[in-house]
Amino acid sequence: MTSATIPARRLAGFYLAYFAALGAFSPYWSLFLKARGQDVAAISVLMSLWYGTRIVAPSAWSWLAGRSKRPIHWLRGGCVLVLGSFLLFLLPLGFHGLFAAMCVFCFAWNAVLPQFEALTLSHLGARSERYGRIRVWGSIGFIAIVAGFGFALDRLSIDWLPWLMLPLYVGLVASSFANDYGASARTPIHGGGATFRTQLLQREVILFFVVTLLAQVSFGPYYTFFSLYLEHHGYRPSTLGAYWAIGVAAEIALFFAAAWIFSRLDARKVLLFALVSAALRWWVTALLPENVPLMVLAQTTHALNFAAFFAACMQLLVRWFPGPANAHAQGIFYGFSSGLGGVLGAWLAGALWHVDEGRAAFLAAGAVAAFAAALCALSLRASIRGPA
């Protein structure tokens, strides 16, 4: 497959819209929920739905799409459902209303990205190293919105947040209708289940999913309470946005360099480096939140513990599950690793938030990341000795 056959701009456009919306949600949604009168316990429950629906939504939606003659309909339908459910947040909802709206919204949101990852890889084929150059536009959208919204919310009430986010979801729907799967992924999966299960149950693959689950657990305090944690230490919304933006700026640089990195390092080694950097990042965040230079340095490691980690996961998934099977593997990856791992991470954050003003949550996150790194190192040693 030549680069001329890859619809890079259309693919990049979807990532731009999707992660721009995420750039508004991740740093500021907990502040919006707080303004709606929700306490820390309620926010923890509501934000856990972001991860809880990942357990079911990616695999269920991908399973249905994989057996459809037109799988793109499931992607587009999911995006329309995202927009429709988001409109509910414009209403003055209490906890139970917010809970119901979050269930639908988070389910739809988590259903669409694994499908689009498979769609992108179906166009890239053997050129999977080009993934970073396309996915980077998601990071660019994220950083633009997280910084812009930070300055806007210094001047506007946080109650304006859903109205500011609404155009981003309209753009997501439009982009979904501008894309379609590559020819290699348009054939429904009716057979090959036994082969897929055999590959899924390989020791190296099982350990990969465990490691990625633990990595997502370690991100729980960051995704759930990082903005509240910094606010507690005296940071303004624009500064919160700047910290998020620093991390994503480093992520952008990494994605541009991804092809060069993976031509020189095996994806499993990159995964190990990412996990070690995550452990150090969470420990710095826990112990030195008011040390601006070190916090800036910790945020730049996002290039490793998110961007390099994620790019390495995509490389390994396309290696182990090529062709139409990749959509199913993506669903399992998002459902088990991101979904279950995210729920456990949000629970960890909520359970430890009141211990030592949130510091204990980030200390525990660092310990989880360090344990994941140890498992990854064992897997790497085993693979060097030979296949299981």
C-alpha positions as CSV (number, residue, x, y, z in Angstrom):
1,M,0.0,0.0,0.0
2,T,1.5,3.3,-1.0
3,S,1.2,6.6,0.9
4,A,-1.0,8.0,-1.9
5,T,-3.8,5.5,-1.1
6,I,-3.9,6.4,2.5
7,P,-6.6,9.1,3.2
8,A,-4.4,10.7,5.8
9,R,-6.2,14.0,6.0
10,R,-9.6,12.5,6.6
11,L,-8.2,10.1,9.2
12,A,-6.4,12.9,10.9
13,G,-9.6,15.0,10.9
14,F,-11.4,12.4,13.0
15,Y,-8.6,12.3,15.6
16,L,-8.5,16.1,15.7
17,A,-12.2,16.3,16.5
18,Y,-12.3,13.4,18.9
19,F,-9.3,14.4,21.0
20,A,-10.2,18.1,20.9
21,A,-13.4,17.1,22.6
22,L,-11.4,15.0,25.1
23,G,-9.2,18.1,25.7
24,A,-12.3,19.9,27.0
25,F,-13.6,16.9,29.0
26,S,-10.5,15.5,30.8
27,P,-9.2,18.6,32.6
28,Y,-12.4,20.5,33.2
29,W,-15.4,18.0,33.5
30,S,-14.7,17.3,37.2
31,L,-14.8,21.1,37.8
32,F,-18.1,21.3,35.9
33,L,-19.6,18.5,38.0
34,K,-18.4,20.3,41.2
35,A,-20.1,23.5,40.0
36,R,-23.3,21.4,39.5
37,G,-23.2,20.7,43.3
38,Q,-21.6,17.2,43.2
39,D,-19.2,16.3,46.0
40,V,-15.9,14.3,45.6
41,A,-17.6,11.0,46.1
42,A,-20.3,11.8,43.5
43,I,-17.7,13.0,41.1
44,S,-15.7,9.8,41.6
45,V,-18.8,7.7,40.7
46,L,-19.7,9.8,37.7
47,M,-16.1,9.9,36.3
48,S,-15.8,6.1,36.9
49,L,-18.6,5.7,34.3
50,W,-16.0,7.0,31.7
51,Y,-14.1,3.8,32.4
52,G,-16.9,1.5,33.4
53,T,-18.6,1.7,30.1
54,R,-15.3,0.8,28.4
55,I,-15.5,-2.7,29.8
56,V,-18.6,-3.4,27.6
57,A,-18.9,-0.7,24.9
58,P,-15.7,-1.3,22.8
59,S,-15.9,-5.1,22.6
60,A,-19.7,-5.1,22.1
61,W,-19.8,-2.4,19.5
62,S,-16.7,-3.8,17.7
63,W,-18.2,-7.3,17.7
64,L,-21.4,-6.0,16.0
65,A,-19.4,-3.9,13.5
66,G,-17.2,-6.9,12.7
67,R,-20.2,-8.9,11.6
68,S,-21.8,-6.2,9.6
69,K,-21.6,-5.8,5.9
70,R,-21.2,-2.1,6.4
71,P,-19.3,-1.7,9.7
72,I,-18.9,2.0,9.1
73,H,-22.6,2.4,10.1
74,W,-21.7,1.4,13.6
75,L,-19.0,4.0,13.8
76,R,-21.3,6.7,12.5
77,G,-24.2,5.6,14.7
78,G,-22.0,5.8,17.7
79,C,-20.9,9.3,16.9
80,V,-24.5,10.4,16.4
81,L,-25.3,8.9,19.8
82,V,-22.4,10.8,21.4
83,L,-23.8,14.1,20.2
84,G,-27.4,13.3,21.1
85,S,-26.5,12.2,24.7
86,F,-24.2,15.2,25.2
87,L,-27.1,17.5,24.6
88,L,-28.6,16.3,27.9
89,F,-25.8,18.1,29.8
90,L,-27.2,21.4,28.7
91,L,-30.1,20.7,31.1
92,P,-30.0,21.5,34.8
93,L,-29.6,17.9,35.9
94,G,-29.0,16.6,39.5
95,F,-27.0,13.5,40.4
96,H,-29.4,10.9,39.1
97,G,-29.9,12.8,35.8
98,L,-26.2,13.3,35.4
99,F,-25.6,9.6,36.1
100,A,-28.1,8.5,33.4
101,A,-26.7,11.0,30.9
102,M,-23.1,9.9,31.6
103,C,-24.0,6.3,31.2
104,V,-25.3,6.8,27.6
105,F,-22.7,9.4,26.7
106,C,-19.7,7.4,28.0
107,F,-20.9,4.2,26.4
108,A,-21.2,5.8,23.0
109,W,-17.9,7.7,23.3
110,N,-16.0,4.6,24.3
111,A,-17.6,2.6,21.5
112,V,-16.3,4.7,18.6
113,L,-12.5,5.1,19.1
114,P,-11.6,1.3,18.9
115,Q,-13.5,1.1,15.7
116,F,-11.7,4.1,14.3
117,E,-8.3,2.7,15.3
118,A,-9.1,-0.4,13.4
119,L,-10.3,1.8,10.5
120,T,-7.0,3.7,10.4
121,L,-4.9,0.5,10.6
122,S,-7.0,-1.0,7.8
123,H,-5.7,1.8,5.6
124,L,-2.1,1.7,6.8
125,G,-1.7,-2.0,6.3
126,A,2.1,-2.8,6.4
127,R,2.8,0.9,6.9
128,S,1.7,0.9,10.6
129,E,4.7,3.0,11.6
130,R,2.9,5.9,9.9
131,Y,0.2,5.7,12.6
132,G,1.9,8.3,14.8
133,R,1.9,10.9,12.0
134,I,-1.8,10.6,11.7
135,R,-2.7,10.2,15.4
136,V,-0.7,13.3,16.3
137,W,-3.5,15.5,15.0
138,G,-5.6,14.2,17.9
139,S,-2.9,15.5,20.2
140,I,-2.8,18.8,18.4
141,G,-6.6,19.2,18.8
142,F,-6.3,18.2,22.5
143,I,-3.6,20.8,23.3
144,A,-5.3,23.6,21.4
145,I,-8.6,23.1,23.2
146,V,-7.1,22.4,26.7
147,A,-5.1,25.6,26.5
148,G,-7.8,27.7,24.9
149,F,-10.5,26.5,27.2
150,G,-8.3,27.2,30.2
151,F,-8.0,30.9,29.3
152,A,-11.7,31.0,28.4
153,L,-12.7,29.6,31.8
154,D,-10.6,32.1,33.6
155,R,-13.1,34.6,32.3
156,L,-16.3,32.6,32.0
157,S,-18.3,30.5,34.4
158,I,-17.6,26.8,34.3
159,D,-21.3,26.4,33.5
160,W,-20.5,27.5,30.0
161,L,-18.4,24.4,29.4
162,P,-21.1,22.2,27.7
163,W,-22.0,25.0,25.3
164,L,-18.3,25.5,24.4
165,M,-17.9,21.7,23.8
166,L,-21.0,21.3,21.7
167,P,-19.4,22.3,18.3
168,L,-16.6,19.8,18.9
169,Y,-19.2,16.9,18.9
170,V,-20.8,18.3,15.8
171,G,-17.4,18.1,14.1
172,L,-16.9,14.5,15.3
173,V,-20.2,13.4,13.6
174,A,-19.3,15.2,10.4
175,S,-15.8,13.6,10.3
176,S,-17.3,10.1,10.9
177,F,-19.3,10.5,7.7
178,A,-16.2,11.6,5.8
179,N,-14.4,8.3,6.6
180,D,-14.8,4.6,5.7
181,Y,-12.8,1.4,6.3
182,G,-10.0,0.2,3.9
183,A,-10.8,-2.7,1.7
184,S,-9.0,-5.2,3.9
185,A,-11.4,-4.7,6.8
186,R,-14.7,-4.6,5.0
187,T,-15.2,-8.3,5.0
188,P,-17.3,-9.4,8.0
189,I,-15.7,-11.8,10.4
190,H,-17.6,-15.1,10.3
191,G,-14.9,-17.6,10.9
192,G,-11.4,-17.7,12.4
193,G,-12.7,-17.5,15.9
194,A,-10.6,-20.5,17.1
195,T,-7.5,-18.9,15.6
196,F,-8.2,-15.6,17.3
197,R,-8.7,-17.3,20.6
198,T,-5.5,-19.3,20.3
199,Q,-3.6,-16.1,19.6
200,L,-5.4,-14.2,22.4
201,L,-4.4,-17.0,24.9
202,Q,-0.7,-16.8,24.1
203,R,1.3,-16.1,27.3
204,E,2.9,-13.0,25.9
205,V,-0.4,-11.6,24.8
206,I,-2.1,-12.3,28.1
207,L,0.8,-10.6,30.0
208,F,0.5,-7.6,27.6
209,F,-3.2,-7.1,28.5
210,V,-2.4,-7.4,32.3
211,V,0.5,-4.9,31.9
212,T,-1.7,-2.4,30.0
213,L,-4.5,-2.8,32.6
214,L,-2.1,-1.9,35.4
215,A,-0.8,1.1,33.4
216,Q,-4.4,2.4,33.1
217,V,-5.0,1.8,36.8
218,S,-1.9,4.1,37.5
219,F,-3.5,6.9,35.4
220,G,-6.7,6.8,37.5
221,P,-5.8,9.6,39.9
222,Y,-4.5,11.7,37.0
223,Y,-7.6,11.4,34.9
224,T,-10.1,11.7,37.8
225,F,-8.6,14.3,40.2
226,F,-5.5,15.9,38.7
227,S,-7.2,19.2,38.1
228,L,-8.8,19.2,41.6
229,Y,-5.4,18.2,43.1
230,L,-3.7,21.2,41.4
231,E,-6.6,23.5,42.3
232,H,-6.1,22.4,45.9
233,H,-2.5,23.5,45.7
234,G,-3.5,27.0,44.5
235,Y,-3.3,26.7,40.7
236,R,-5.7,28.8,38.5
237,P,-7.7,27.2,35.5
238,S,-5.3,28.7,33.0
239,T,-2.4,27.0,34.8
240,L,-4.3,23.7,35.0
241,G,-4.7,23.9,31.2
242,A,-1.0,24.8,30.8
243,Y,0.0,21.7,32.7
244,W,-2.2,19.5,30.6
245,A,-1.0,21.2,27.5
246,I,2.7,20.7,28.4
247,G,2.1,16.9,28.5
248,V,0.3,16.8,25.2
249,A,3.0,19.1,23.5
250,A,5.5,16.4,24.5
251,E,3.1,13.8,23.2
252,I,3.0,15.5,19.8
253,A,6.8,15.5,19.5
254,L,6.8,11.8,20.3
255,F,4.2,10.9,17.7
256,F,6.1,12.7,15.0
257,A,9.2,10.7,16.0
258,A,7.4,7.4,16.3
259,A,8.4,6.0,13.0
260,W,12.1,6.7,13.7
261,I,11.8,5.2,17.2
262,F,10.0,2.0,16.2
263,S,12.5,1.4,13.4
264,R,15.2,1.2,16.1
265,L,13.5,-0.2,19.2
266,D,11.1,-3.1,19.6
267,A,7.7,-2.0,20.8
268,R,8.0,-4.1,23.9
269,K,11.1,-2.1,25.0
270,V,9.3,1.1,24.3
271,L,6.5,-0.2,26.5
272,L,8.9,-0.8,29.4
273,F,10.5,2.7,29.2
274,A,6.9,4.2,29.2
275,L,6.0,2.3,32.4
276,V,9.1,3.3,34.3
277,S,8.6,6.9,33.3
278,A,5.0,6.7,34.6
279,A,6.1,5.5,38.0
280,L,8.5,8.4,38.3
281,R,5.9,10.9,37.1
282,W,3.3,9.9,39.7
283,W,5.8,10.0,42.6
284,V,6.9,13.5,41.6
285,T,3.3,14.6,41.4
286,A,2.6,13.1,44.8
287,L,5.6,14.5,46.7
288,L,6.4,17.8,44.9
289,P,3.1,19.3,43.5
290,E,4.2,22.9,44.3
291,N,7.6,22.6,42.6
292,V,6.9,24.1,39.3
293,P,10.1,23.1,37.4
294,L,9.8,19.4,38.5
295,M,6.0,19.4,37.7
296,V,6.7,20.7,34.3
297,L,9.4,18.0,33.8
298,A,7.0,15.4,35.1
299,Q,4.4,16.5,32.6
300,T,6.8,16.2,29.7
301,T,7.2,12.5,30.5
302,H,3.6,12.2,29.1
303,A,5.5,11.7,25.8
304,L,6.7,8.4,27.1
305,N,4.0,7.2,29.5
306,F,1.1,8.0,27.2
307,A,2.2,8.6,23.6
308,A,5.0,6.0,23.4
309,F,3.0,3.6,25.5
310,F,0.0,3.9,23.2
311,A,1.9,3.8,20.0
312,A,3.7,0.6,21.2
313,C,0.4,-1.0,22.0
314,M,-0.9,-0.3,18.5
315,Q,2.3,-1.8,17.0
316,L,1.9,-5.0,19.1
317,L,-1.8,-5.3,18.4
318,V,-1.4,-5.0,14.7
319,R,1.5,-7.5,14.9
320,W,-0.5,-10.1,16.8
321,F,-3.9,-9.5,15.3
322,P,-3.6,-8.4,11.6
323,G,-6.5,-7.7,9.2
324,P,-10.2,-7.9,10.3
325,A,-9.2,-9.5,13.6
326,N,-7.6,-6.2,14.7
327,A,-11.0,-4.5,15.3
328,H,-12.0,-7.3,17.7
329,A,-8.5,-7.1,19.4
330,Q,-9.0,-3.3,19.7
331,G,-12.3,-3.8,21.4
332,I,-10.7,-6.2,24.0
333,F,-7.8,-3.8,24.5
334,Y,-10.1,-0.9,25.2
335,G,-12.6,-2.9,27.2
336,F,-10.2,-4.8,29.4
337,S,-7.1,-2.6,29.7
338,S,-8.6,0.8,29.5
339,G,-12.1,-0.1,30.7
340,L,-11.5,-2.3,33.7
341,G,-8.2,-0.7,34.4
342,G,-9.8,2.7,34.3
343,V,-12.6,1.7,36.7
344,L,-10.0,0.3,39.1
345,G,-7.9,3.4,38.7
346,A,-10.9,5.7,39.4
347,W,-11.8,3.6,42.4
348,L,-8.3,3.8,43.7
349,A,-8.3,7.6,43.3
350,G,-11.6,7.9,45.1
351,A,-10.7,5.6,47.9
352,L,-7.4,7.3,48.6
353,W,-8.3,10.9,47.8
354,H,-9.0,12.0,51.4
355,V,-5.8,10.3,52.6
356,D,-3.1,13.0,52.9
357,E,-5.0,15.4,50.5
358,G,-4.6,13.2,47.5
359,R,-0.9,12.5,47.8
360,A,-1.5,8.9,48.7
361,A,-3.4,8.3,45.5
362,F,-0.5,9.4,43.3
363,L,2.0,7.4,45.5
364,A,-0.1,4.3,44.9
365,A,-0.3,5.1,41.2
366,G,3.5,5.1,41.0
367,A,3.7,1.8,42.8
368,V,1.2,0.2,40.3
369,A,3.2,1.6,37.4
370,A,6.4,0.2,38.8
371,F,4.8,-3.2,39.2
372,A,3.6,-3.1,35.6
373,A,7.1,-2.2,34.5
374,A,8.5,-5.3,36.4
375,L,6.0,-7.6,34.7
376,C,6.9,-6.0,31.3
377,A,10.6,-6.6,32.0
378,L,9.9,-10.3,32.8
379,S,7.9,-10.6,29.6
380,L,10.7,-9.0,27.6
381,R,13.3,-11.4,29.1
382,A,11.1,-14.4,28.3
383,S,10.6,-13.2,24.7
384,I,14.4,-12.9,24.3
385,R,14.9,-16.5,25.5
386,G,12.4,-17.7,22.9
387,P,8.6,-18.0,22.3
388,A,6.3,-19.5,24.9
